[in-house]
Amino acid sequence: MPDVVIIGAGHNGLIASIVLAKAGLDVLVLDQLPWPGGMAGWHVIGGVEVPIGAYVLGLIPTDLIKELGIGIEQYKPDPIAVYVKDGELVRWWRDFDRRVEEFNRWGLGDDLRAMWNEIVKFHEALRKYLFRTEPPSRDELLNDPVLNEFLKLKSRDFLGRYLPHDFWDMFIFEPYLDQPAFMVGYYNPATDWYYPAKDGEVGMQVFARELYRAAIRSGVRIMLGLGVSKIVIEGDRVKAVVTDDDRTIDTRVVLSTASPVNTILELVGEEYFDRSVTDRLGGVMFGGAYRVALVYDGEIRLKGELDRYRESILQLPFGETVIRNNYLIVTGLPSRDELENYVNIDWSNIKAFEIITPSDYESIFRVAGGNLNHLPMFEEFMFDRRPVPGWGYRTPIKGLYLGGAGTWPGGQVTGIPGYNAARKILQDWASSNQQSDPP
């Protein structure tokens, strides 16, 4: 019998498995997907490995990567990103002084410097609250002299202090403008975005593979292509999981890195929770992303000056776009004409074309609403209220823990939810052993 069954071989599940296995626990990871990494993984279309969710890193702390023994490099094109604004290119250079010079074209260099200094301070201050097994409350963060302002100000008010409105979507998506400026800080890493790389290979598949290998080296057992259909509860605690092929696996602890909505309402069942919990999770309003992927027979080229920056993250009018050699990914749903405004495409040379809708994400990843963050990144579901006020990483059912994007600090590839959840399990495990009572 494994000590811990982890549901999900995404980055949080694999990170948690490494932490637990290194502490000496017997860990089994189950995932219905045939690839490791989950939404930070890849799938093959047209014979090419293409990211299916995240395509860059930047929010996962570098010291966490080192602690886990993940051997990746950072590949940063220069500029890192290019934003198309009213037909002009705004380039986000690796060198900060060059960024200031770039924004001076619109007389905004000093404003950018002032804003970015605040974002750097935000990350320095937030660091104190990230690696905690008990998530911070909003009130606790309000007592921080730096974070206080990011919580009291709306994103639109923070950005409006420094930049005209037509620059805002360089830094935050429109739905977050009426959320606290905390979101602006969260989504803009002080160290910038980068592509994971190793031995000349660049892409998210590098990160997913290295994470998977680190878990295997740590002694973790991983079963891909086999999901969990039910978490079995006996009395007030976890007893087992039932797999998609109707096998029952007894365990002392279950850590679900799946969406809390799916975990609580489907894998466990509403009857085990208070009505306030099921109403809260069942009433979540979701909005998912569309994704277009195109694999070309040959190198993909862009039109005009933009082709010089084809390796950069491109913020085009129809969505954020990434090109690697012969594939293109758009987070959005551009028309054929919109694509052709920026990309040189001979449609007869298309090897594969894929559109992933929110309902596709929901069915592929078993994530409610196709929400890549599992829960909205809105104030009601942030801090110690994510996913339910007072839970943190441990649910009221003994032995059942949560450690995915639906827990503090939230979505994107940070690895922090999985890491913190594993540490919480270890704390409870040590305490239960002293009391001769399972966690």
N, C-alpha and C positions, 0 to 999 in steps of 0.2 A: 504494500500500500504506500503510495507517495505521501510525503508530508504535506506537500502543497500541489494543487492543480491550478495552473494559470490558464485562464481562458483568453486566447489571443496571442499570436506570435508577432504582433506589431512591435514597434520600437519600445513602447512602455512595458509590454509583456516580457520581451527578451531582456531588457535592462533589469526588471525585477527578478527574473529567473537567475541572472548572473549573481546579483547581490545575495539572494537566498542560498544558492548552491555554494557560493564561496563561504557562507557561514555554516555549511555542513548539512543543510537540509536536502532531502530527496525531492526533486522538483520535476514535474511533468507539465509540459506546455502543449496545449491542443489548439488547433486552428483549422477551420474549414477551408481556408485558402491554400492553394498549392505552392505558394511562395512565402518566404519569411519577410518580415518588415511591415506587413499590413498596408496601411495607407502611405507608409514611407518605403514601400517596396516597389516592385515593377512587375510588368507582365510582358509577354512577347506578342507583338503584332507585326505582320509582314516580315518575320524573321529577325526583328530588332527588339532589344530590351528597352522598354519605354516606361518611365515612371507613371504610376497609376494615381498617385495622390501628390504628395510633396515632391518637389524637384530641386530644392536647395535647403541648406542648413544655415543656421545663424543664431538660433535661440537656445540650442543645447550647449550648456557650459563646456568649455574645452577641458577643464579639470575633471569633469565627470567622464568625458570620453577617455581621458588618460587613466582614470581610476578603473574603468571597465576593461581596459586593455584592448581598445578598438584602434587598430592601426590605419588611420586615414589621414590624408593630407587635405589642405584647403586650396582649391583652385578658384582664384578670383580673376575674372577677366577685367580689363580696364578700358572703359568704365564698367563698374559692376552692373549698373542699370542705366537704361536710356528711356526717357519719358517723352512721348510725342505730344506736344502742346501747341494747338493751333498751327500745325504744320511745321513747327520748329522742334529741334531736338534739345532736351535738357539732359545733360550727361552727369551721372553720379559717379565721379572719379574716385579711385581708391585713395588718392592723396586728398586730405581734407582742404588744404589751401586751394587746390585746383577746383574743388566744389564751390568754394566761396567765390573764386574768380568766375565760375560758370554762372552763378546766381547774380553776380554783379552785372551781367548783361541786361538784367531787368532792375538793377539798382537794389538788389536784395541780399548782397553778400553778407553785410553785417547782421541782417535779420536772421539769415540762415545760421550764422555762427552762434548767435545768441540762443536760438531755438535748440540747436544741436547740443550746446553746452548743458541745457536743461535736461535733454534726453539722456545724456551721459550720466548726469547726477541721478536721474531716475533709476537707471540700472544699478548704479553703485548703492543706492539706498535700498532697492528692492531685493538685492542679493541677501540681505540679512533675514528675509522672510521666506525665501524660496525653499531651502532644504530643512523643512520642519515636518515632523510627523503629525503635528496639530496645526492645521492651516490658520493663518491670521484672520481676525475679524476686520471689518471695515473700520470700526472704531479704533482698533489698535494701529492700523495703518494711518488713520487721520492724525494720530499723535506723532507721526514721523514728520519732521519739518519740511522734508523734500516731497514726500508722497502726498502730503496734505493737499497741496495745490492741484496735483494731478487727479485727486479724487473729487475735489469741489468744483473744478472747472469742467465744462463740457468740452469734448474734442474740438468742436467748431470754435469755441471761445479761445482755447489754447492756440490752435493754428492761426486764428484770426489776429492774434497779437503780433504775429511775425510775417505772415505771407498772405497774398491775395487769394481769393477763393479758388481760382483756376489752378493753383499749385497744390491744393489740399489732397487731391487723390493720389499724389505721389507718396503720401505718408499714411493714409487710412482709407478704407472703403466707406462709401457713403452711409451705409446703415449704422456705422459707429459714430457718426458726427454728433448725435444727441446722447451718446454714452459718455461716461467720465473720460477725461483726457488720459487716464490710466491706460486706455486702449492704444493711444498714440505711442506712448512709451513702450508698451508691451510688444507691439508689432514692428518696432524699429530698433533692431539690435545695435548697440553701440559699436560692436565689432564688425558689423556688416554681414550680408549674406555671402555664401560661397557654395560651390559645388564640391561634394566629397570626391576624392580622387585617390588612386593608388596604382603604382606601376604603369602609369600612362593612361589608365582607364578613368573616365570621368562620368559621374552620374550617381543617382540615388541608389542604384543597384550595388554600388561599391559599399555604401554605408550599411545597407541591409545585409549583405553577405558577411561583412566583417562583424556585425553584431551577432549574427547567427553563429559564426565560427567561434566567437568569444564565449557564447553560451554553451556550445558543445564542449569546448575546452574546459569549461567550469564544471562539467559533469551533468549538465541539464539534458533531460530526454525531451525531444521535440517531435511531435507527430503532426505533420502538415497534411491537409486534405481530410482531416477528421475534426468536425466541430462538436460542440456541446449543445444538446437539445434541452437539457433540464438540469437544474441544481436541486438535489434531493435534500430536504430538511426533515430532521427527526427531532421532535420536541422543539427546543429553542436554538438548535445549532445545525450546522452543515454536517451531512453524513456522506454524500457522494455526488458524483456527476454522472449523467447518462449521455453517452455519445450519440452521434447521428446514426450509428449502426446498432443502437440499442444495447451497447455494453455499459455496465455499471462499474464505475471505478470509485472505490471507497477512498476517502482522504480526510485529514484533520482540518485542512484549510483550503478554501477556494478564493483565489484572487481573480476577479474579473476585470479585464482591461477593455471589455466591450462597453458600449453605451450604457449608462445607468438606467436609461429608459428600458432598453431591451433586457438588461440583467434583472431588474426588479420586477417588471411587469410580465415578462415572458419566461425567462429562465427559472425564476423563483416562483412568482405568482402573487397577485394582489392580496390574497387572503392572509399573507404573512406580515403585512405592513398596515400601519395606521392609514385611515382614509386621507389624512392630510398629505401623506407621502405619495399615495397613488394619484390623488388629484393633482398634486404639484407636477409630477413627472408625466402623467397622462395628458395634462393640459398645455404642454410645451408647444409653442408655435415654432415650426421649423422652416428654414429656408436653405436649400442645398445649392451646390454649384454645378454648372455644366462644364464639360471638358471635351475638347476636340483634339484628337491626335491624328497626325498625318505622317505616313512613312513614304519617302520618295525614292525613286530609283536614281540615286545620285545625290550630290550635295545640294542642300536647299539654299537658295540665294535670295536676298532681299533687294528691293528696288532703291536706287539712288544712294545717298550718303548713308542710309541706315545699314547697308550691307557691311560697312566697316565695323559695325558693332553687333554682328550677328551672334556672337557668343554671350553678349550681355543679356540680362533680364530686360525684356522689352515691354514697356507699358504702352500698349497701342489703344486706340479708341474703343476697340471691341473687347479688350481683355488683356491680361498679362500673358506674355508669349515667351516661350523658351525654345531655342533651336540648338540641337546638338547633331552635327554632321548631317545625317539624312532623315531626321525626324523633327517634327514641330509639334508643340503642345500649346494650346490656348485654353486658359481658364476663362470661359465665356462661350458664346454661341454665335460666332461671326457668320455672315452670309458668304457665299462664294465670291461675290463682287467685293465685299469688304476685305477678304483675304487677298484678292488680286490687286488691291490698291497698294499693298505693301510687300507682297511675296511674288517672285517670278515662278509661276506654276504652269507646267505643261501637264494637264490633267491626265494625259495618256501615260505619264510616267509615275502615277501614284500606285504604290505597291499595296498600301492599306490605308483605310480611312475609318476612324472610329469616333463616335459620339457617345459620351457617357452622361446620362441625365441624373438628376437627384434620385429618381426611383431606381436607376441602375446601381448607384452607390448603396442605396438602402438594401437591395437584394444581394449584391456582391459581398458587402461587409457586414450585413445584418445590423445596420445602424439606423435608428429611427429617423425618418425624414431625409435620409441621405446627408445629414449634417456632419461635415468632416471634423467639427469640434465636439461632436457628441451632444452637447448642450449649447444654447446660445451664449456667446461671450458678452452678455449684458449684465448690468449690475445686480439684478435679481439672482443671477446664477454665478456670482463671483465670490472669491475669498472663502470664508468658512461656510458660505451658503451653497457651495458647489459640491455635490449636487443637491444636498438637503441640509438645512441649517443644523449644525451640531454633529454631523456624521464624521466629517473628515474622510479618512480612508477606510474606516471600520463601520460596518452597518450594525443595526441592532441585533442581527442574527449572529450568534457566536460562530466564529470561524469563517465568516463571509466578509471579504474586503473588496474595495474598488480601487483601481489604480490606472485608469485611462484618462483620456482628454476631458472626461466629465468630472474630474476632480481637480483640486488646486495644483498648479496655477491656471490650468486650462488647456486650450488646444494649441496646435502647431507642434513641431518636433522639438520638444524640450527634454524629454526623458525624465523630467522631474516627478510627474505623478507616479510612474512606475518605481522609481528609486525610493521616493518617500513611503509609498505603500509597503514596499519590501521591508524597509526599516521599521515601520510600524508593526508588521507581522513579527519581526525578530524581537522587538521589545515585548510584545504580548507573549511570544513563545517562551522567552526567558522567564517572564513573570509566572506563566502557567506551569512551567517545569518546577519552579520553586514551590508552587502550591499543589502540585500533582493534579492539575486540572487542565484539559486541552484549551487552547486559546479560543 
